[in-house]
């Protein structure tokens, strides 16, 4: 009887700690999963800012490599480096768009909307502004919804 759950008794430190640990998402879940919800702080600090930081670093490295390849006088080396660079660019951009889509879908879920709302960004000017305000500025719906429990880091 001592291990039974009593709804009228305050939770112990162990129960509170285990509940908060089970509700946190790992980087892998934040960046690659389309399930669950993330708060605005997670969206900005673990999603958008690191992702765009990596994109800027990737572009700088790609630009430096392009300049180095241009300076090389060998036609065969220049052609193979250009092809390899294009392959890396396409793969990098595919990974970037996947991560961005996963982050935004979870943020739309926190707002109580389907991930398909991501398509609103396809409307020129107003769509991307709407998506920015909804996902980046407005608070999520409090309490659990059909997409999962409320993120704890509000």
Beta strands, then each sheet from edge to edge (+ up, - down):
end
